[in-house]
Amino acid sequence: ENSTGGGVLNVNCAPTFTYTIISKNIAASYGAGIMDKGGIKKLERCLIEKNITKKSDGAGLYTVKGPLEIEASVFDGNIALDTAGKGGAALYVKGVGINIVNSIFTNNETKRNGGAIYNDSGRIFIENNTFFSNTAGNGQSVWNEKGSVTIINSILWNNAGKQEISGDAAYVNYTCITGGYAGTGNISQNPIFVNTNSPEGNDGLYGTNDDGLQLSGNSPCISAGAESNIEFDIRLMPRPQGDVIDLGAYEYYDFANNSVFFGIINNKGDFVEKYGFPDVLPCIFDVKDIPYFAKSKIGRIMRVKVPKNKYTRNRTNGYLYARWKEEDGRYLEQSSNVRMNMVKVGEDHNTLYFQSVKRVLFVLDERFQNYDNPYTYIIAVSGRGTLELTVPHNQ
């Protein structure tokens, strides 16, 4: 516990946080998770959760210097306890500019104003975000005081029927919001999430395909957005899947009925090409290009169909090994097994559907076989051969 910045106190520098968890910190006053006085540049794929301020505001993040980009990040369960403070349990913005994209604000709580965000004379742009079940005295998700708030292609929802935005007016368009809000393309129907009781899903990880705040197939938020340049959702699922982008942090995809498998695994455990092998990348000149290739059409998703039986029906995750085998039965010289973690993304009466948690890149350059990175599994292949997939017996 600190007076301010229980997790991070940033002064006189402008860092970027990527794949960072800031959890269960306590501050006597401002910014239990992060107190930012230096001007953090970006939060990308971060989890800010369960931080508590005792006597003031911005339990998750309190920022007084910008601009700040927040992308594909989650603010969950942050609490501002003080009844004399202003509020902003997840995020307190004081006089700076912030862009927030593909992010989630859920279960944040204050007895004052702005269950998720308190904007104090700042400039906030919110696009394709999901706000759910944040609670406050006023403004369940957003309180705006003498600032500018623009919201588009987003979802702001609570099941109690309370007003999501309070204080000064915000510019809201193409957004699903409890009780409705003045603007173009706004709707007030229930967004019909997959499972609001488990926002992070059975695997306990946000940004995977079992997340509870994904859209159900009959959600009114599907194809309800305005034209956008956003290419991927919080899971790196390409946007849009239909003619128009969906609302919120998740793009709807019907895994069971729309998955195109480029092959099957036969009874011997060998990969057999069925729909044409995916594109192969000749080389990678710079490891900094890996995120670009992962997000492009070259980056593929490995999906596996598993028969449902008494041994598999309760499985929610697993893993398999992938390796390229030459036509003569040898393995590539620098080849090693690539472990691919899998999560269940759907099921029907007889079948479970599992998907790799990262995208898959096939490359000709053996040096990048199994190159460790947060974006993709990399498998080196050659001109002729087969992709060998092995499921360990302990599964």
N, C-alpha and C positions, 0 to 999 in steps of 0.2 A: 504494500500500500504506500502510495506517495501522495503528496499534496495535489500535484497535477501530473498527468502522463504516467499513470500506473504501469502501463506496458511499454510505451515509447514516448519519450519527450524529445521532440525534434527542434533544434535551435540552430540557425545559421548554416543550414545545408538543405539541399533539394534532392533527396533520394527517390528511388523507385522501389516499391515493394511488389514482389511477384511470388505467387504461391506461398503466402505467409499467413500463419494463424496467430491471431492476437486474442487471447482467451482468458477469462476469469481474473481480470485485473481490477483493482479497487483504487479509487482516488478520492481524497477528501473533498476536492472541488472539481476542477474541469478535466475533461478528457481522460477517463479511466483507461481506455484502450490506447488511444493516441492523442497526445497534445501536440499540435503542429504549429510552431511559430516560425519555422524556417521555409515552408513552401514545398511540401512533398509534391513531386511531379505526377506520380501515378500510383494507384493501387490496382493491380491486375491479378485476378483469380486469387483474391485474399478472403479469409474468413475472419470477421470481427464479431466475436460472440461472448455473451455472458459477462460483460464488463459492467461495473457498477460505480456511479458517482454518488457520494453521500450527501453533498451539500450544494451541488450546482448542476451544470448542464453538459451535454455531449458525452454521454457515457461511452459510446463507441469511438467517436472521433470528434474532436473540437479543433477547428482550423481557423486561423486568422490571417493566413498568407497563401496566396494562390498564384496562378490558376492550378487546379487539380483535376486530373482525369481519374474516374473510377470505372473500371470495366470488369464485367463478369465476376463481381465480388458479392459477398453475402454479409449482411448485418443481421444477426439473429440473437434475440434474447438479451439485449442490452437494456439496462435499467437506470434511469435518473431518479433517485429517491426524493430529493429535496422538494418540498411543496412551496418553498419561497423562491426557487430559481425560475428560469424561463422555460426550459424543457429541452426537446431535441434528444431523445434517448439514444438513437443510433448516430446522428450526425448534427452537429451545431456549426453553422456557417456564418462567420462574422465578416461581412464586407468584402468577400472574395468571389471569384468565378469558379464554378464547378460544372463539369459535364459527367453525367452518370448514364452508363449504357449497359444493358444486358445484366443487370444486377437484381438482387433480392433483398427486401427489407421485411422481416417477419418477427412477430412476437417481441418487439421492442416496446418499452413501457415507461411512461412518465405520468405523474398526476397533474402536470402543468400542460404545456402546449407542444404539439408536434410529436406524436408518438414515434415517428421515424426521423423526421427532419425539421429543424427550426432554422429558418432563413432570416438572419438579422442583417438586412441591408446588402445582401449578396446577390449574385446572378447565377441561378441554377438552371441547367438544361437537363431534362430527364427523358430518355428515349428507350423504349422497349425494356422497361423495368417492371417487376412484380412486387407490389406492396400487399401484404396480407396479415391481418390480425395484429396490427399495431394498436396500442391503446394510449389515450391521453385524455386530459380534461377537455381540451378542444383541439380539433384537427388530428384525427386518428393517425394520419400519415404525414401531413405537411402543415406547418404554420409559417405564414409569410408575413414578415414585418418590414415594411419600407424597402423591399427588395423586388427582384424579378424572378419569377418561377415559370418555366415553360415545360409542359408535359405533353408528350405525344407517344402514341403506340404503346401505351402502358396499361397496367391493371392496378387499381387502388381499391381494395376490397376488405370489408369486415362483415362478419355475420350478425353483428348487433344492430345494423341499420344506422350507425352513427356517421356524422359528416366527416369525410376524409380530408378535406382542405378547409382551413379556416384562416382568419386574419385578413390581410390584404388579398385582393383577387389574383388568381393565377391565370395563365394562358394555357388552356387544356383542350386538346383536339385528339380525335381518334383514340379515345381512352375508355376503358370499362371502369366505372366508378360507382361505388355504393351511393344510391340516391340521385345519381346523375349530376351533371355540371354543365354550365353554359359553354358552348363551343361547337365546332364542326365535327361530325362523325362520332360523337360520344354515345356510349350505351350504358344502361344501368341494369342489364340482366346479370344473373349469377354467372361468373366465368366458368363454373363447373370444373374445378381442379380434380386431379386424379385421386389424391388422398391428403386432405388438409390436416389429418392427424399425424402425418409423418412427412413434413416438408423436405427433409433430406433423404427420405427413402430408407429401405431396409439396410442398405450398405453403410448408412451413416455419413455419406459423402454428398455434398452438393455438386451439381454439374455433371451428374451421371443419369443414365436413362431409367432409373427407378424413382426419381425425385417426385415427391407428392404434389408439387405446385406446377407440374406439367398440365397441359390442357387435355381434357377428355375429348373423345371424338365428336361429341355433340355440343362442344363449347361455342357460344356466340362470338368468342374472340378470335376464332380461326378465320383468316383472310379478311379481317376487319380493320386493318391498318392503312395508313397513308404510305405513299411511295417513300422508300428509304434506301440509303446507301449501305446499310448494315448487311454484311454478307453471312454472318454466322450468329448462332445463339449462344447461350451460356455453356452448352455442351459441345460447341464447335459443329453443330448441325447446320448445314447450309440454309440460308434464307434467301427468298421465300421458298417453301415447298410447293405452294399453290401459285396462283396468279398474283396474289397480294400477300404481303407480310402479315403474320399474326401479331396479336397484342401480347405484351409481357415478355419475360426473359426467355421463354421456351417457344420454339417453333414446333407445331404439331407434326408428328410423323406416325403413320400407321405401320409399325414395324411388322406386324403379323401378315398384313395383306400386300405390302408394297416393297418388301425386301427383295432385291435382285441378287441372288447368290451367283458368284462367278464360278462356283464349283461345289462338289460334295466330298465328304470323307467316306471312303468305302470301308468294308468290314476289316480290311487289313490296316486301316489307319492312314492310307495314302490319299493325297488330294487328287481328285479327278476333275479336270477342266470341264465345265458345262456350258457357260455362257461367254467364254472368251476370257483369257487371262487379262488382268488389269494393266494399265499403262506402267511401263518401267522407266525409271529415271536414269539416264545414262551416267550422270555424275553429280556430285555436290561440290561446288567450288568453295563454299564458305558455310560453316555450321550455322551462321546467322540466318541463312536462307531456309533452314529446316522448318521454322514455323510457317513460312509462306507456302512451301510445298505441301505441308501437312493440311493446310486449309484449302488447297486447290483441289481440282478434280482428280489429280494424280493420287492424292491421299485417299485411301479406301478404308472402309470399316469391315472388320472380320466378324461375321455373324455365323452362329452355329445353331442348328436345330437339334434338340435333344429329346428323345422319346420320354414322355411323362410316365413314371412308374413309382413304386413305393420307395425306391432309392433316390430318385431325383426330384420328386414333386415339391420338396421343401427347400431345394437349393436356390439360393439367390445370387451366388457368385461362384467363381472357380478360376482355373487357369489351364492353359495348354502350351505346348512347346512347338515352335515352328522352325524349320530348317530346310534349306534347298539341297536336293539330291540330284547329282548329275545323271545323265542318261545311262552311264556305265556303272551306276551304283555308288560312285565315290561322292564325298561331300566336298564343297569348295574348300580350298586350302585354309582360308582364314575363317571358315564358317563355324559358328557355334549356335547352340540352341537359343532362340529368342523366346523368353517367357512372356506370354500375353495374358494379362489379367482380364477376366470376362465378368460381366454382370448380366443378370436376367433383365430383359427389357419387355417381355411379354409372354403370353401363353394362350393356348386354346385348349380344346378338350383333350387332345392327345399329345401335344407338343409344347416344349419350353423353348424360348428364343433367347439366346445369350449373345452379347455383343462385346467386342473389345473396348476397354475403357479409353484407349487412345487410338488414333488412326494408324494405318499401316502404309509404309512406303516401301516399294520394291525398287532396288537400285542395282546397277551393274558393278559399282565400285565396292569391292570386298572390304575396303578399309572402314566402311561405315556400318558393317554388319553389327547389329545390336548396340549401336551408338546410343549411349544413355542421354536422354533428353525428355522434357516433360510433355512433348507434343505428339510423339509418334513412335511406333515400333518400326525399326528399319531392318529389312531382310534383304540380303544380297542374293541375287539370282544370276544365272547364265542363260545362254541362248537356248539350250535344250536340257530338259530334266523335269522334275516334279517337285511340288511343294509338299514336304513331309510334315504332317501335324501329328503330335503325340499327346494323348490325354493320360496323365499319370494314374496309376491304379488306385491311389488313395482317394480318388474322387468317385 
